[in-house]
Amino acid sequence: MKSMLIVAAAVSALFAQNAMASDPAKLAQTKGCMACHQIDKKVVGPSYKDVAKKYAGQGDAADKLATKIQKGGAGVWGSVPMPPNNVTPAEAKELATWVLAQK
C-alpha cells in the first residue's frame, strides 16, 4: 500500500511537470521573453502577432525562430538586437511554435 502511494505521488509529480512544460505562455514569462515582447503590442521587440505575420507561410519558420530565440539576432526588427536566451532547443522550438500561432 505504501509503495502504491509513492508511485502515485511520483506519477502525479511527473504529470504536473509535463503540464507546466506544455504551457508556452508561462514558459515565455518564466524565461523573461515578456520583458521585451507582448502578444499584441511592440515593447522593446516586436509583438508576437507581428512576428507571426512576418513568418506566415514559411515552412521553416519555427526552426528559424527557435534558432533566433536561442542564439539571438539583430537587424530584422530594427537596431536593438535580441540577446541569446537561456533555453533548451526543445523550449526554443515550443516558444517559436507558440509565437507563430499568435495571429
N, C-alpha and C positions, 0 to 999 in steps of 0.2 A: 504494500500500500504506500509506504513512504517513498519507494523508488518511483512509483507511478506519479506521485506528486512532483517529484524532482523533474521527471521527464516532461510532465505537463507544463511546469514553470519554464523549463528550457525552451520548449516549443513556443510558448507564448512570447517569450523574450525575442525569439528569432522572428516571429511574425511581426512583432512591434517594430523591430529594427528594419525589416523589409518594408513595412508600411511607411516609415519615416523616409527611407531612401527613395521611395517612389513618389514623393511629393516634390516635384521640381520647384514649385514656388517657394516652398520652405527651404529647399537647398539653395536657391538663389539668395534668399535672405541670410541664411547662416554663412554663406561663402562671401558675403559682402557685395554681391552684384548690385543690390538695390541701392547702394550708396551712390552709384553713378547712373543707374538706369531705372526707369519706371516702365510699366506696361504701355501707357498711352501718352506719355509726355517726355520731352527731352529734359535731361538734367545736365550732367556733365557729358554723358554719352547719349546716343540716340535712344529713342523709345524702342521697346521690343516690337511694337507694331510696325515701326518704320524699318527695323531690321528684317522683319518677316516679309514686308513688301519688297525690299531691295533684293532679297534672295529667292523670291517666289519663282517657281518653275525651274529652278536649278537643281538637277538631280543630286549633285554632290554638296549641296548647301549645308547639310548637317555636319558633314565631315570637315568642310572648310571652317565653319563657325566653331566647331569643337576645338580645332587647332588654334584658332584665334583666342578662344577662351583660355586655353592652357598656356599658350606662348605669348599672348599679347599681340598687338598690331598697331599700325599707325597709318595715317594718310587717307583712310577710306571715309571717315566721317568728320574730317577737319584736322586741326593742328594738335589737338590733345590726344596723345597716344593712350591706348588701353594697356595697362601693365599685365604681365603674366599673372595667372591666378593659381592658387594652391588647390587644384582639383585633380582627381584621378582622371584617366582617359574615359572611364565609364561615366563619371559625374559630368565631365565636359560634354559628352555626347547626349546625356539626359537633358542638360541645360539647353544645349543647342536645339534639340528636337522640340523642347517646350517653347523656346523663344520663337522658333519658326511657325509654331501653331497659333501665335498671337496675331490674329487678323482683324 
